[in-house]
């Protein structure tokens, strides 16, 4: 055989052998690629669209949660406290609560328990003190009266008390939310919501709600624990007979 033909055949065989040694590097559209030693995922156009839509939905939900706030209490107008004050402003209710001293360095200490009734512009407070003594205060026609310990006769203890909404709130909550700064609300896993306020003297007050009802209010070194609330059906409030 001609030597030139043999050389050509040998060269072709070497080329074929070299091709057989090369490894296949073909990749699918979703395989991992190495860049700088890190594996990054290569997504298809459809997957990129799905991820973008999911991110937009998540952002919209987050924005909506911020707008609404915990239990809708994103602003004072939407707060449980504002709804409560609207009820108190109707001036026809009875509320019972305990007032505890929490700022005496000795733990919580009961100061007194009170039942507070309001009918129109008149009010009646029955106060049971920690020592067991009981006192009653009537607010009638703009003046407040308390029975004298010895004679039992009513003595004037205040003038100009017309049971305004601000006065009622101060007596029930210990501060006036309308005259304070609303700091926001927090919701908790047990279903309670805490709404925070700061009054004009920079004291912080926290009102706690469960099932839409006020359960406690803390601030100014005192903790008010609410036992019961009844709207409406309060009888006319007037001074006892003989006064």
Phi, psi and omega in degrees: 000145179299134182298326180297319180295319180296320178298317180296317181297319180295319180296318179297318180297321179295320179297317179295321179295320179296320178297324180292336181279340182286134182274147181289125181244017179295139181235154175277169182294345185241016181281163179281144175244148181260125177226113181062028177089352181255144179269125179242144180275133177257116184259156175279171180297321180295319180293321178299319180295318180296318179296317180298317180295321179295319178296320179294320178296318179297318179295320179296319178295319179295317179297321180294322179295320179294320182294319183279326181074173179300120178054029179080005184268049181284339180218165180301320182300330181261008186277160174295325181296318178298320178294321179295316181297325177298320178292314180298327180294346176283348173055048176207080184202166173226134182222139177241133180206159176252142178247122184243141175273121180242011185237030182256003179077004182235021182087182183289133182226127180293131175263309178193163172246143186223141167247122187241121179243142176227132175223112183058239182260011180248153180219160180217126179242127172249115188243121176256112183282164182299332181275003177096347178287152182235137176228151179235137178236129177248135172245109185226129177054041174086359179234149179251140184229147175224141182291136176291137185299328184267308185274337184081354178287150181281131177245143180288128180239359179188148180230147177088015178269100185259012182057047174292164181299321179297318178295317180299315180298318179297324180284326182274316186258340184092357177200171179251107181301326181295335181256014182238166179270130178277120184264353180116185185222156175228138176250152186232164186297337179276004177093354180280156177231133178248125178249130187250143180224157171231124183276184185291345178259014178069020171277137180265134178237138180238119177259129184251132181235142174223130183054042177069006182247144178289127180245332182200158174214124183241135178167155179064025180082005182236150174237118176264127181247113188270127186262327182192152180216131178230125179264132177083175175063025176273130181289164178303135181260123179212165181294150179301158179304140178088003180240000000 
